[in-house]
Amino acid sequence: MGRLLEYAYALAKSQGHPYIYISTGEIGLYEKYEYNFWRMMKGKNGSDCRVYRCEVVTKDYSNIIGTEVRGTIDRPLGSSHPRHPQMIYPINYGYVDGVMGGDGAEQDVYVFGAHEPIKTFTGKVIAVYHRLNDCEDKWIVSINGAAPSREDILQTIEFQEQYFTGELYL
């Protein structure tokens, strides 16, 4: 469901639509994907139908992308997620020291360029993964100057981001 809504969001954005609307009888499903109840309307058969709306936004991360940051790795490559031990990190994951994220904790980062577990990093923010259905963004940092492709970034972070709807800003 998330991937379908992500596709619809990207399509609406590429065509310049300010909102996406969904007419449904469901309650509690679309709210998980940043859709808000908009109003009741009549369906084709005359029955009442709930209409949800999601705003299509374009974020500007130009003040973040290209910035050099330093931080700490609290979930090194190969480690397990603290609450979901079956989830193994295929990349070093941590936070930027002293920069607060949308959730009130230090800003989370995926660190590209190290092929072994590391404890700290210094690197450049090369992208931002904006979660549409969460309060925090994930910064993509390169510590070796390399810039992985959009597809490589999305494939690498999929292990965790598959549970969220989001878009990558380069």
N, C-alpha and C positions, 0 to 999 in steps of 0.2 A: 504494500500500500504506500509506504514511504517513497519508494522509488518512482511509482506512478505519479504521486503528487509533486515530487521533485522535477520530473519531466514536464508536467503541466506548468509548474512555476517558471522553469527555464524558457518554455515556449511562450508563455504570456509575457515574460520580460523581453524576449527577443522581438516580440511584435508590438511592444510599447503599451501594453495594457496595464492600467493602474491597480486593478483588482482581479482576483479569481473568485468566482461564485460557485458554490456547490449546493444543489437542492437535494435534500435527503430526509429520511425519517429517523436517521441515527442520532443518538445523543451520546456525547462523550468520546467519540472516535476522532472527529476532525479537529477538535480542540487540541489534541496532542501534536498537531501539525501546524499550529499557529493560525488556524481558522477560528473566527469568532462568530457567534450567533449574530445574524444581521436582522432578520425579520421572518415572520410567517407569511407564506403565500399559498395560493391554490395550485395544486398540481394539475396535470393533464386531465385526470379523472375527476377533478373537483375537490379532492381531499386536501386537507391542510398539510403543508410541507414546510419543514424548517430550511431556511437558506443561511448558509455560512459564507463568510467573506474573508479573504486573506489579502492583505495589501502587498503589492509587488514593489519591493524597494531596491534601490541601488545604493550600496554603501561606498564610501570613499575612504580607502585605507592608505592614501598617498602619504600621509604623515607617519605611517608605521612601516610600510614596505620600504626596504632599503636602510632601515635603522640598524645599527649594531647594538646587540644586547648580550648580557652575561647572565648566567643562571645556574641552576642546580638540577640535576637529574634525580628524581625520586622514584622513577620506574625505568630502570635500565633495560636495554635490549635483552630479550630472553627471560625477563622476569614475569611473574603473574600479577594480574590485577588484584588488589587487596580484597575486594568484595566478590570477585568472580574469578576464582583460581583457574578456571579452564581457559580464560583469555590471556594469551601470552603476547607480550609486546615485541613486535618485529622491528622496532625502532626505539631509540632512546626518547623518553618522554619526561618532561619536567616542567619547570617554571622559570620565569624571568625574575631575578632577584629585585625586590622593591617596586615592581609594577603590578598594580591590582587589576584583576579581570572583572568581568561582569557579574561573577558569582560572589565577589567580595574576598576571594582568595587571590594569591599571586597568579599572574597571567600564565596559562598553560601553553606549552610548546611541544611540537614534534621536531626533533633535531635530526636533520639529514647530514650525511657526510662521514659518520663514524660507523664502522662495521664491527665494532666491539662495544661492550658496555663501557660507559664513561660516567664520571661523577659530577663534573661541571662542564660548562661550555661557554664559548664566546663565538658569536656568529652574527650573520646578517639575516634579518627577516626578509624572506623572498616571496611569501604569500600569506594569506589569512583565510582560514576555513571558517565561514560565518554559519553558525547553527541557526536555522530558522525557528526551530522549536525548542530552544534552550536559551539561557541568559548569557552564555559565554561563547567567545570565539576562541579558536585555536590558532596560534601563530605557527608558521612553518619557517624554521630557521636552518640555514646552511652554514656549517662550520668550516667547509673547505672551499667555498666560493662557487661550487657547482650549483647549477639550477636544474633540478629534475623537471621532466615534462609534467604537464597537468595530469596526464594519465598515470604516471609513476607516483605522483603525490597522492592522488585519490586512491590508487590501488594499495599503497602502503598504509594509509590511515583508515582504510575500510574496516579493519578488524574492530575498531571502536566506533567509527562514525556511521557504521551500518545501522545503528540504533537511533540515529538522528537524521533530520532533513537539513541539508545545508548546501552552500555553494562556495566554490573556491574563487578567491580574488587574487590575481597575480599582479 
